[in-house]
Amino acid sequence: MDNLYWLDQIQSADRPLVGEKAFTLAGLLQAGFPVQPGFVVPTQNFREFLESINWTEPLGFDLPHSSVHLDVDNPRQLQRVARQIRCEIKNAALPQSCLSTLEVGWNCVASAPSLECAPSLALHNGLLPPETSGLYESHICLREPEALAISLKQTWAEVFRSRSLFYWQRRGIEILQLSLAVLV
């Protein structure tokens, strides 16, 4: 991970890489509206991170050939698998290059004592349904590289909450069709 997208520099072509929320805020900021400066950890970093995890079980994140099959009508299985995936994401180490890039990012934003990591979702080949706005939670962290790394992983793990997996499966959308960027 060696690239960040700054809100004041995001262009139309960056939309699938930064997600809808970040793209909208970037447009408002560039139009002169009062928007807090920030940066985006783009979607490809989410995928690279998932591919770098040494999964304890073959849960299927053999991207792009995932073998995960969830029975969303079996809530116990769904919650168990979701919990296990999120736990592995949260426990996986971010590469040092990623930590260095995050440090550059947080050094360039306002000197507030805390930062917010907000999910910014995009859907390959389509528009997001409007009801996805409350599907994922933002995470607040101290303005420290380690805290930001933890918050980033927590935000990425949001995709694998049982309610999220249930929602996307019911909509007929595969998880691999989602692109999750993180707005900081």
Backbone as JSON Lines, residues from 0, in Angstrom:
{"i":0,"aa":"M","n":[0.85,-1.18,0.0],"ca":[0.0,0.0,0.0],"c":[0.89,1.22,0.0]}
{"i":1,"aa":"D","n":[0.93,1.9,-1.11],"ca":[1.79,3.06,-1.17],"c":[1.06,4.27,-1.76]}
{"i":2,"aa":"N","n":[-0.24,4.2,-1.87],"ca":[-0.96,5.34,-2.42],"c":[-2.18,5.68,-1.58]}
{"i":3,"aa":"L","n":[-2.39,6.96,-1.45],"ca":[-3.59,7.49,-0.8],"c":[-4.21,8.48,-1.77]}
{"i":4,"aa":"Y","n":[-5.49,8.69,-1.65],"ca":[-6.18,9.68,-2.46],"c":[-6.61,10.81,-1.53]}
{"i":5,"aa":"W","n":[-6.23,12.03,-1.87],"ca":[-6.58,13.19,-1.05],"c":[-7.9,13.76,-1.55]}
{"i":6,"aa":"L","n":[-8.78,14.11,-0.63],"ca":[-10.12,14.58,-1.01],"c":[-10.07,15.75,-1.99]}
{"i":7,"aa":"D","n":[-9.12,16.65,-1.8],"ca":[-9.07,17.82,-2.67],"c":[-8.51,17.52,-4.06]}
{"i":8,"aa":"Q","n":[-8.11,16.27,-4.32],"ca":[-7.52,15.92,-5.62],"c":[-8.27,14.8,-6.34]}
{"i":9,"aa":"I","n":[-9.33,14.27,-5.74],"ca":[-10.07,13.15,-6.35],"c":[-10.81,13.63,-7.6]}
{"i":10,"aa":"Q","n":[-10.67,12.85,-8.67],"ca":[-11.31,13.15,-9.94],"c":[-12.38,12.1,-10.26]}
{"i":11,"aa":"S","n":[-13.17,12.33,-11.29],"ca":[-14.24,11.41,-11.68],"c":[-13.73,9.99,-11.91]}
{"i":12,"aa":"A","n":[-12.56,9.86,-12.52],"ca":[-12.0,8.54,-12.82],"c":[-11.65,7.76,-11.54]}
{"i":13,"aa":"D","n":[-11.51,8.46,-10.42],"ca":[-11.15,7.82,-9.16],"c":[-12.35,7.24,-8.42]}
{"i":14,"aa":"R","n":[-13.54,7.51,-8.88],"ca":[-14.76,7.12,-8.18],"c":[-14.8,5.64,-7.77]}
{"i":15,"aa":"P","n":[-14.49,4.69,-8.69],"ca":[-14.54,3.29,-8.28],"c":[-13.45,2.91,-7.27]}
{"i":16,"aa":"L","n":[-12.41,3.71,-7.16],"ca":[-11.3,3.41,-6.24],"c":[-11.52,4.0,-4.85]}
{"i":17,"aa":"V","n":[-12.33,5.06,-4.77],"ca":[-12.52,5.76,-3.48],"c":[-13.91,5.56,-2.89]}
{"i":18,"aa":"G","n":[-14.84,5.0,-3.65],"ca":[-16.19,4.76,-3.14],"c":[-17.07,6.0,-3.21]}
{"i":19,"aa":"E","n":[-18.35,5.78,-2.99],"ca":[-19.35,6.84,-3.16],"c":[-19.23,7.96,-2.12]}
{"i":20,"aa":"K","n":[-19.07,7.61,-0.86],"ca":[-19.01,8.62,0.19],"c":[-17.83,9.56,-0.02]}
{"i":21,"aa":"A","n":[-16.65,9.0,-0.26],"ca":[-15.46,9.82,-0.46],"c":[-15.58,10.66,-1.73]}
{"i":22,"aa":"F","n":[-16.14,10.07,-2.79],"ca":[-16.3,10.82,-4.04],"c":[-17.23,12.01,-3.85]}
{"i":23,"aa":"T","n":[-18.32,11.8,-3.13],"ca":[-19.27,12.89,-2.87],"c":[-18.64,13.99,-2.03]}
{"i":24,"aa":"L","n":[-17.95,13.61,-0.95],"ca":[-17.29,14.61,-0.1],"c":[-16.2,15.36,-0.86]}
{"i":25,"aa":"A","n":[-15.48,14.66,-1.71],"ca":[-14.44,15.31,-2.52],"c":[-15.06,16.37,-3.42]}
{"i":26,"aa":"G","n":[-16.19,16.04,-4.03],"ca":[-16.87,17.01,-4.89],"c":[-17.32,18.24,-4.12]}
{"i":27,"aa":"L","n":[-17.84,18.03,-2.92],"ca":[-18.27,19.16,-2.08],"c":[-17.07,20.02,-1.68]}
{"i":28,"aa":"L","n":[-15.99,19.39,-1.27],"ca":[-14.79,20.12,-0.88],"c":[-14.24,20.92,-2.05]}
{"i":29,"aa":"Q","n":[-14.18,20.31,-3.2],"ca":[-13.64,20.99,-4.39],"c":[-14.56,22.09,-4.89]}
{"i":30,"aa":"A","n":[-15.84,22.03,-4.52],"ca":[-16.79,23.08,-4.89],"c":[-16.79,24.23,-3.88]}
{"i":31,"aa":"G","n":[-15.96,24.12,-2.84],"ca":[-15.84,25.2,-1.87],"c":[-16.66,25.06,-0.61]}
{"i":32,"aa":"F","n":[-17.35,23.95,-0.46],"ca":[-18.12,23.73,0.76],"c":[-17.18,23.36,1.91]}
{"i":33,"aa":"P","n":[-17.58,23.65,3.15],"ca":[-16.7,23.35,4.29],"c":[-16.69,21.86,4.63]}
{"i":34,"aa":"V","n":[-15.71,21.18,4.12],"ca":[-15.52,19.74,4.36],"c":[-14.14,19.57,4.98]}
{"i":35,"aa":"Q","n":[-14.08,18.78,6.03],"ca":[-12.8,18.52,6.7],"c":[-11.84,17.85,5.71]}
{"i":36,"aa":"P","n":[-10.61,18.32,5.6],"ca":[-9.67,17.65,4.7],"c":[-9.44,16.22,5.15]}
{"i":37,"aa":"G","n":[-9.13,15.38,4.22],"ca":[-8.89,13.99,4.55],"c":[-8.29,13.24,3.39]}
{"i":38,"aa":"F","n":[-8.14,11.95,3.59],"ca":[-7.59,11.09,2.56],"c":[-8.36,9.78,2.53]}
{"i":39,"aa":"V","n":[-8.14,9.03,1.46],"ca":[-8.83,7.77,1.25],"c":[-7.81,6.67,1.04]}
{"i":40,"aa":"V","n":[-7.99,5.58,1.78],"ca":[-7.23,4.36,1.53],"c":[-8.06,3.63,0.47]}
{"i":41,"aa":"P","n":[-7.56,3.51,-0.76],"ca":[-8.39,3.01,-1.86],"c":[-8.72,1.53,-1.78]}
{"i":42,"aa":"T","n":[-9.66,1.14,-2.61],"ca":[-10.22,-0.21,-2.59],"c":[-9.2,-1.31,-2.86]}
{"i":43,"aa":"Q","n":[-8.22,-1.05,-3.72],"ca":[-7.28,-2.13,-4.03],"c":[-6.47,-2.55,-2.81]}
{"i":44,"aa":"N","n":[-6.31,-1.65,-1.84],"ca":[-5.59,-2.01,-0.62],"c":[-6.37,-3.01,0.22]}
{"i":45,"aa":"F","n":[-7.69,-2.89,0.2],"ca":[-8.56,-3.85,0.9],"c":[-8.35,-5.24,0.31]}
{"i":46,"aa":"R","n":[-8.38,-5.35,-1.0],"ca":[-8.2,-6.65,-1.66],"c":[-6.8,-7.21,-1.42]}
{"i":47,"aa":"E","n":[-5.79,-6.36,-1.53],"ca":[-4.41,-6.8,-1.29],"c":[-4.25,-7.31,0.14]}
{"i":48,"aa":"F","n":[-4.86,-6.61,1.08],"ca":[-4.77,-7.03,2.47],"c":[-5.43,-8.39,2.67]}
{"i":49,"aa":"L","n":[-6.63,-8.59,2.1],"ca":[-7.32,-9.88,2.23],"c":[-6.47,-11.01,1.64]}
{"i":50,"aa":"E","n":[-5.84,-10.73,0.51],"ca":[-5.01,-11.75,-0.14],"c":[-3.75,-12.05,0.67]}
{"i":51,"aa":"S","n":[-3.31,-11.12,1.49],"ca":[-2.08,-11.32,2.25],"c":[-2.3,-12.1,3.55]}
{"i":52,"aa":"I","n":[-3.53,-12.28,3.95],"ca":[-3.82,-12.97,5.21],"c":[-3.56,-14.47,5.05]}
{"i":53,"aa":"N","n":[-2.9,-15.03,6.02],"ca":[-2.68,-16.47,6.07],"c":[-3.85,-17.08,6.85]}
{"i":54,"aa":"W","n":[-4.92,-17.39,6.15],"ca":[-6.15,-17.86,6.78],"c":[-5.92,-19.18,7.5]}
{"i":55,"aa":"T","n":[-6.45,-19.31,8.71],"ca":[-6.27,-20.54,9.48],"c":[-7.12,-21.68,8.92]}
{"i":56,"aa":"E","n":[-8.22,-21.33,8.3],"ca":[-9.06,-22.31,7.62],"c":[-9.24,-21.85,6.19]}
{"i":57,"aa":"P","n":[-9.47,-22.76,5.28],"ca":[-9.73,-22.32,3.91],"c":[-11.14,-21.75,3.81]}
{"i":58,"aa":"L","n":[-11.31,-20.57,4.4],"ca":[-12.63,-19.95,4.4],"c":[-13.05,-19.52,3.02]}
{"i":59,"aa":"G","n":[-12.1,-19.52,2.13],"ca":[-12.47,-19.24,0.77],"c":[-11.92,-17.97,0.21]}
{"i":60,"aa":"F","n":[-11.17,-17.22,0.92],"ca":[-10.72,-15.99,0.31],"c":[-9.52,-16.25,-0.57]}
{"i":61,"aa":"D","n":[-9.74,-17.23,-1.44],"ca":[-8.81,-17.55,-2.5],"c":[-9.26,-16.66,-3.66]}
{"i":62,"aa":"L","n":[-9.0,-15.37,-3.49],"ca":[-9.48,-14.41,-4.46],"c":[-8.81,-14.64,-5.79]}
{"i":63,"aa":"P","n":[-9.5,-14.57,-6.88],"ca":[-10.93,-14.29,-7.02],"c":[-11.8,-15.55,-7.08]}
{"i":64,"aa":"H","n":[-11.31,-16.69,-6.68],"ca":[-12.04,-17.95,-6.79],"c":[-12.55,-18.41,-5.44]}
{"i":65,"aa":"S","n":[-13.31,-17.58,-4.78],"ca":[-13.78,-17.88,-3.43],"c":[-14.71,-19.08,-3.42]}
{"i":66,"aa":"S","n":[-14.48,-19.96,-2.44],"ca":[-15.34,-21.13,-2.3],"c":[-16.29,-20.99,-1.11]}
{"i":67,"aa":"V","n":[-16.33,-19.79,-0.52],"ca":[-17.19,-19.6,0.63],"c":[-18.65,-19.73,0.21]}
{"i":68,"aa":"H","n":[-19.35,-20.6,0.9],"ca":[-20.79,-20.68,0.72],"c":[-21.42,-20.51,2.09]}
{"i":69,"aa":"L","n":[-22.2,-19.48,2.2],"ca":[-22.86,-19.22,3.47],"c":[-24.34,-19.52,3.31]}
{"i":70,"aa":"D","n":[-24.85,-20.22,4.27],"ca":[-26.28,-20.47,4.33],"c":[-26.86,-19.36,5.21]}
{"i":71,"aa":"V","n":[-27.36,-18.31,4.58],"ca":[-27.86,-17.17,5.36],"c":[-29.12,-17.53,6.13]}
{"i":72,"aa":"D","n":[-29.69,-18.67,5.83],"ca":[-30.86,-19.13,6.59],"c":[-30.44,-19.93,7.81]}
{"i":73,"aa":"N","n":[-29.15,-20.08,8.03],"ca":[-28.61,-20.75,9.2],"c":[-27.85,-19.69,10.01]}
{"i":74,"aa":"P","n":[-28.54,-18.97,10.91],"ca":[-27.93,-17.84,11.6],"c":[-26.69,-18.2,12.42]}
{"i":75,"aa":"R","n":[-26.67,-19.38,12.99],"ca":[-25.49,-19.77,13.79],"c":[-24.26,-19.93,12.91]}
{"i":76,"aa":"Q","n":[-24.42,-20.6,11.78],"ca":[-23.3,-20.76,10.87],"c":[-22.85,-19.4,10.34]}
{"i":77,"aa":"L","n":[-23.8,-18.58,9.97],"ca":[-23.5,-17.26,9.43],"c":[-22.72,-16.43,10.46]}
{"i":78,"aa":"Q","n":[-23.17,-16.41,11.68],"ca":[-22.48,-15.63,12.73],"c":[-21.11,-16.21,13.05]}
{"i":79,"aa":"R","n":[-20.99,-17.53,13.06],"ca":[-19.7,-18.17,13.35],"c":[-18.68,-17.84,12.27]}
{"i":80,"aa":"V","n":[-19.07,-17.98,11.01],"ca":[-18.16,-17.69,9.91],"c":[-17.8,-16.21,9.89]}
{"i":81,"aa":"A","n":[-18.8,-15.35,10.07],"ca":[-18.55,-13.9,10.07],"c":[-17.59,-13.52,11.19]}
{"i":82,"aa":"R","n":[-17.8,-14.06,12.37],"ca":[-16.94,-13.76,13.52],"c":[-15.5,-14.22,13.25]}
{"i":83,"aa":"Q","n":[-15.36,-15.4,12.68],"ca":[-14.03,-15.95,12.4],"c":[-13.29,-15.11,11.36]}
{"i":84,"aa":"I","n":[-13.98,-14.72,10.31],"ca":[-13.36,-13.89,9.28],"c":[-12.92,-12.55,9.86]}
{"i":85,"aa":"R","n":[-13.81,-11.91,10.62],"ca":[-13.47,-10.6,11.2],"c":[-12.31,-10.72,12.18]}
{"i":86,"aa":"C","n":[-12.28,-11.78,12.94],"ca":[-11.19,-12.0,13.9],"c":[-9.85,-12.13,13.17]}
{"i":87,"aa":"E","n":[-9.84,-12.89,12.08],"ca":[-8.59,-13.05,11.32],"c":[-8.15,-11.74,10.69]}
{"i":88,"aa":"I","n":[-9.09,-10.95,10.23],"ca":[-8.74,-9.64,9.65],"c":[-8.14,-8.75,10.72]}
{"i":89,"aa":"K","n":[-8.77,-8.7,11.87],"ca":[-8.3,-7.83,12.95],"c":[-6.95,-8.28,13.5]}
{"i":90,"aa":"N","n":[-6.67,-9.57,13.48],"ca":[-5.41,-10.09,14.02],"c":[-4.27,-10.09,13.02]}
{"i":91,"aa":"A","n":[-4.57,-9.93,11.75],"ca":[-3.52,-9.92,10.72],"c":[-2.7,-8.63,10.81]}
{"i":92,"aa":"A","n":[-1.44,-8.75,10.55],"ca":[-0.55,-7.58,10.59],"c":[-0.6,-6.84,9.26]}
{"i":93,"aa":"L","n":[-0.6,-5.53,9.36],"ca":[-0.48,-4.71,8.16],"c":[1.01,-4.64,7.8]}
{"i":94,"aa":"P","n":[1.33,-4.67,6.52],"ca":[2.73,-4.56,6.12],"c":[3.32,-3.21,6.57]}
{"i":95,"aa":"Q","n":[4.61,-3.17,6.8],"ca":[5.28,-1.95,7.24],"c":[5.08,-0.82,6.23]}
{"i":96,"aa":"S","n":[5.06,-1.14,4.94],"ca":[4.84,-0.1,3.93],"c":[3.47,0.55,4.11]}
{"i":97,"aa":"C","n":[2.5,-0.24,4.5],"ca":[1.15,0.27,4.76],"c":[1.17,1.21,5.96]}
{"i":98,"aa":"L","n":[1.83,0.79,7.02],"ca":[1.91,1.63,8.22],"c":[2.61,2.96,7.91]}
{"i":99,"aa":"S","n":[3.65,2.92,7.1],"ca":[4.37,4.14,6.73],"c":[3.48,5.08,5.92]}
{"i":100,"aa":"T","n":[2.71,4.51,5.01],"ca":[1.8,5.32,4.2],"c":[0.73,5.95,5.07]}
{"i":101,"aa":"L","n":[0.18,5.18,6.01],"ca":[-0.83,5.74,6.92],"c":[-0.25,6.87,7.76]}
{"i":102,"aa":"E","n":[1.0,6.72,8.18],"ca":[1.64,7.77,8.97],"c":[1.77,9.06,8.16]}
{"i":103,"aa":"V","n":[2.13,8.93,6.9],"ca":[2.2,10.11,6.03],"c":[0.83,10.77,5.95]}
{"i":104,"aa":"G","n":[-0.22,9.95,5.8],"ca":[-1.57,10.47,5.72],"c":[-2.0,11.21,6.96]}
{"i":105,"aa":"W","n":[-1.83,10.6,8.12],"ca":[-2.31,11.27,9.32],"c":[-1.46,12.45,9.7]}
{"i":106,"aa":"N","n":[-0.22,12.51,9.25],"ca":[0.6,13.7,9.49],"c":[0.12,14.9,8.66]}
{"i":107,"aa":"C","n":[-0.58,14.62,7.56],"ca":[-1.01,15.69,6.67],"c":[-2.42,16.2,6.95]}
{"i":108,"aa":"V","n":[-3.16,15.53,7.8],"ca":[-4.51,16.0,8.11],"c":[-4.48,16.87,9.36]}
{"i":109,"aa":"A","n":[-5.59,17.48,9.64],"ca":[-5.69,18.4,10.78],"c":[-5.15,17.76,12.06]}
{"i":110,"aa":"S","n":[-4.74,18.59,12.97],"ca":[-4.1,18.11,14.19],"c":[-5.11,17.75,15.29]}
{"i":111,"aa":"A","n":[-6.26,17.27,14.91],"ca":[-7.25,16.83,15.89],"c":[-6.69,15.63,16.66]}
{"i":112,"aa":"P","n":[-7.13,15.43,17.9],"ca":[-6.6,14.31,18.69],"c":[-7.1,12.95,18.22]}
{"i":113,"aa":"S","n":[-8.14,12.92,17.39],"ca":[-8.66,11.64,16.92],"c":[-9.01,11.72,15.43]}
{"i":114,"aa":"L","n":[-9.13,10.55,14.84],"ca":[-9.49,10.43,13.42],"c":[-10.67,9.48,13.3]}
{"i":115,"aa":"E","n":[-11.4,9.59,12.22],"ca":[-12.51,8.69,11.95],"c":[-12.22,7.92,10.68]}
{"i":116,"aa":"C","n":[-12.39,6.62,10.73],"ca":[-12.29,5.77,9.54],"c":[-13.72,5.42,9.13]}
{"i":117,"aa":"A","n":[-14.12,5.9,7.98],"ca":[-15.49,5.69,7.51],"c":[-15.46,4.85,6.24]}
{"i":118,"aa":"P","n":[-16.29,3.82,6.17],"ca":[-16.34,3.01,4.95],"c":[-16.9,3.83,3.79]}
{"i":119,"aa":"S","n":[-16.31,3.65,2.63],"ca":[-16.76,4.3,1.42],"c":[-16.85,3.21,0.36]}
{"i":120,"aa":"L","n":[-18.06,2.77,0.09],"ca":[-18.3,1.58,-0.7],"c":[-18.57,1.91,-2.16]}
{"i":121,"aa":"A","n":[-18.11,1.04,-3.03],"ca":[-18.44,1.09,-4.45],"c":[-18.81,-0.32,-4.88]}
{"i":122,"aa":"L","n":[-19.59,-0.42,-5.91],"ca":[-20.02,-1.72,-6.42],"c":[-19.55,-1.82,-7.86]}
{"i":123,"aa":"H","n":[-18.8,-2.88,-8.16],"ca":[-18.35,-3.08,-9.54],"c":[-19.56,-3.19,-10.45]}
{"i":124,"aa":"N","n":[-19.51,-2.47,-11.55],"ca":[-20.55,-2.54,-12.59],"c":[-21.95,-2.23,-12.08]}
{"i":125,"aa":"G","n":[-22.07,-1.23,-11.24],"ca":[-23.41,-0.88,-10.81],"c":[-23.43,0.15,-9.7]}
{"i":126,"aa":"L","n":[-24.61,0.64,-9.43],"ca":[-24.79,1.62,-8.37],"c":[-25.21,0.92,-7.09]}
{"i":127,"aa":"L","n":[-24.78,1.48,-5.99],"ca":[-25.14,0.93,-4.69],"c":[-26.61,1.18,-4.4]}
{"i":128,"aa":"P","n":[-27.29,0.21,-3.83],"ca":[-28.66,0.47,-3.38],"c":[-28.64,1.53,-2.29]}
{"i":129,"aa":"P","n":[-29.64,2.41,-2.22],"ca":[-29.61,3.49,-1.24],"c":[-29.62,3.02,0.21]}
{"i":130,"aa":"E","n":[-30.16,1.85,0.49],"ca":[-30.26,1.4,1.88],"c":[-28.94,0.89,2.45]}
{"i":131,"aa":"T","n":[-27.86,0.97,1.7],"ca":[-26.56,0.52,2.22],"c":[-25.91,1.56,3.11]}
{"i":132,"aa":"S","n":[-26.46,2.76,3.18],"ca":[-25.8,3.84,3.92],"c":[-25.63,3.52,5.41]}
{"i":133,"aa":"G","n":[-26.49,2.75,6.01],"ca":[-26.37,2.43,7.43],"c":[-25.84,1.03,7.7]}
{"i":134,"aa":"L","n":[-25.38,0.36,6.67],"ca":[-24.95,-1.03,6.8],"c":[-23.62,-1.16,7.53]}
{"i":135,"aa":"Y","n":[-22.75,-0.18,7.38],"ca":[-21.41,-0.25,7.96],"c":[-21.19,0.88,8.94]}
{"i":136,"aa":"E","n":[-20.4,0.6,9.96],"ca":[-20.1,1.6,10.99],"c":[-18.74,2.24,10.75]}
{"i":137,"aa":"S","n":[-18.62,3.48,11.2],"ca":[-17.32,4.15,11.2],"c":[-16.61,3.84,12.5]}
{"i":138,"aa":"H","n":[-15.31,4.02,12.51],"ca":[-14.51,3.75,13.7],"c":[-13.64,4.97,14.02]}
{"i":139,"aa":"I","n":[-13.67,5.38,15.28],"ca":[-12.87,6.51,15.75],"c":[-11.61,5.96,16.4]}
{"i":140,"aa":"C","n":[-10.5,6.65,16.17],"ca":[-9.25,6.21,16.77],"c":[-8.41,7.42,17.16]}
{"i":141,"aa":"L","n":[-7.46,7.17,18.03],"ca":[-6.49,8.2,18.38],"c":[-5.62,8.5,17.16]}
{"i":142,"aa":"R","n":[-5.05,9.66,17.14],"ca":[-4.21,10.09,16.02],"c":[-2.81,9.52,16.19]}
{"i":143,"aa":"E","n":[-2.71,8.21,16.09],"ca":[-1.46,7.47,16.2],"c":[-1.45,6.41,15.11]}
{"i":144,"aa":"P","n":[-0.29,6.11,14.55],"ca":[-0.25,5.12,13.46],"c":[-0.83,3.76,13.83]}
{"i":145,"aa":"E","n":[-0.5,3.26,15.02],"ca":[-1.0,1.94,15.42],"c":[-2.51,1.95,15.59]}
{"i":146,"aa":"A","n":[-3.03,3.01,16.19],"ca":[-4.48,3.11,16.38],"c":[-5.2,3.23,15.04]}
{"i":147,"aa":"L","n":[-4.61,3.97,14.11],"ca":[-5.19,4.11,12.78],"c":[-5.18,2.76,12.06]}
{"i":148,"aa":"A","n":[-4.11,1.99,12.2],"ca":[-4.04,0.66,11.58],"c":[-5.14,-0.24,12.12]}
{"i":149,"aa":"I","n":[-5.35,-0.22,13.42],"ca":[-6.4,-1.04,14.03],"c":[-7.77,-0.61,13.52]}
{"i":150,"aa":"S","n":[-7.99,0.69,13.47],"ca":[-9.28,1.21,13.0],"c":[-9.51,0.87,11.52]}
{"i":151,"aa":"L","n":[-8.46,0.92,10.73],"ca":[-8.56,0.56,9.31],"c":[-8.99,-0.9,9.17]}
{"i":152,"aa":"K","n":[-8.37,-1.79,9.92],"ca":[-8.73,-3.21,9.85],"c":[-10.16,-3.43,10.37]}
{"i":153,"aa":"Q","n":[-10.57,-2.7,11.4],"ca":[-11.95,-2.82,11.89],"c":[-12.94,-2.39,10.82]}
{"i":154,"aa":"T","n":[-12.6,-1.35,10.08],"ca":[-13.48,-0.87,9.02],"c":[-13.55,-1.89,7.9]}
{"i":155,"aa":"W","n":[-12.41,-2.46,7.52],"ca":[-12.43,-3.5,6.5],"c":[-13.24,-4.71,6.97]}
{"i":156,"aa":"A","n":[-13.16,-5.04,8.23],"ca":[-13.88,-6.2,8.77],"c":[-15.4,-6.0,8.74]}
{"i":157,"aa":"E","n":[-15.85,-4.76,8.63],"ca":[-17.3,-4.47,8.58],"c":[-17.99,-5.22,7.45]}
{"i":158,"aa":"V","n":[-17.28,-5.44,6.34],"ca":[-17.88,-6.12,5.19],"c":[-18.31,-7.54,5.57]}
{"i":159,"aa":"F","n":[-17.64,-8.1,6.57],"ca":[-17.88,-9.5,6.93],"c":[-18.71,-9.67,8.19]}
{"i":160,"aa":"R","n":[-19.46,-8.66,8.56],"ca":[-20.42,-8.85,9.66],"c":[-21.56,-9.7,9.13]}
{"i":161,"aa":"S","n":[-22.2,-10.44,10.01],"ca":[-23.25,-11.35,9.55],"c":[-24.37,-10.59,8.84]}
{"i":162,"aa":"R","n":[-24.74,-9.42,9.35],"ca":[-25.83,-8.67,8.7],"c":[-25.43,-8.22,7.3]}
{"i":163,"aa":"S","n":[-24.15,-7.89,7.12],"ca":[-23.67,-7.49,5.8],"c":[-23.67,-8.67,4.84]}
{"i":164,"aa":"L","n":[-23.14,-9.8,5.29],"ca":[-23.13,-11.0,4.44],"c":[-24.56,-11.41,4.07]}
{"i":165,"aa":"F","n":[-25.46,-11.34,5.04],"ca":[-26.87,-11.65,4.81],"c":[-27.46,-10.71,3.76]}
{"i":166,"aa":"Y","n":[-27.21,-9.41,3.95],"ca":[-27.78,-8.41,3.04],"c":[-27.33,-8.63,1.6]}
{"i":167,"aa":"W","n":[-26.02,-8.79,1.4],"ca":[-25.51,-8.9,0.03],"c":[-25.94,-10.21,-0.61]}
{"i":168,"aa":"Q","n":[-26.0,-11.29,0.16],"ca":[-26.44,-12.55,-0.43],"c":[-27.91,-12.45,-0.84]}
{"i":169,"aa":"R","n":[-28.74,-11.82,-0.01],"ca":[-30.15,-11.64,-0.35],"c":[-30.33,-10.75,-1.58]}
{"i":170,"aa":"R","n":[-29.42,-9.82,-1.78],"ca":[-29.47,-8.93,-2.96],"c":[-28.88,-9.59,-4.19]}
{"i":171,"aa":"G","n":[-28.28,-10.78,-4.03],"ca":[-27.68,-11.49,-5.16],"c":[-26.36,-10.89,-5.59]}
{"i":172,"aa":"I","n":[-25.67,-10.24,-4.66],"ca":[-24.39,-9.59,-4.98],"c":[-23.29,-10.31,-4.21]}
{"i":173,"aa":"E","n":[-22.27,-10.76,-4.93],"ca":[-21.16,-11.45,-4.3],"c":[-20.26,-10.44,-3.6]}
{"i":174,"aa":"I","n":[-19.67,-10.87,-2.49],"ca":[-18.77,-10.0,-1.74],"c":[-17.63,-9.48,-2.62]}
{"i":175,"aa":"L","n":[-17.18,-10.31,-3.55],"ca":[-16.06,-9.9,-4.4],"c":[-16.45,-8.8,-5.38]}
{"i":176,"aa":"Q","n":[-17.74,-8.52,-5.52],"ca":[-18.17,-7.41,-6.35],"c":[-18.08,-6.06,-5.61]}
{"i":177,"aa":"L","n":[-17.9,-6.11,-4.29],"ca":[-17.83,-4.9,-3.5],"c":[-16.41,-4.35,-3.49]}
{"i":178,"aa":"S","n":[-16.32,-3.07,-3.5],"ca":[-15.04,-2.39,-3.33],"c":[-15.18,-1.48,-2.12]}
{"i":179,"aa":"L","n":[-14.33,-1.7,-1.14],"ca":[-14.4,-0.91,0.08],"c":[-13.17,-0.05,0.22]}
{"i":180,"aa":"A","n":[-13.37,1.24,0.14],"ca":[-12.32,2.2,0.44],"c":[-12.59,2.72,1.85]}
{"i":181,"aa":"V","n":[-11.58,3.34,2.45],"ca":[-11.76,3.87,3.79],"c":[-11.41,5.36,3.75]}
{"i":182,"aa":"L","n":[-12.38,6.17,4.14],"ca":[-12.22,7.61,4.21],"c":[-11.72,7.98,5.59]}
{"i":183,"aa":"V","n":[-10.6,8.68,5.67],"ca":[-10.04,9.11,6.95],"c":[-10.08,10.63,7.02]}
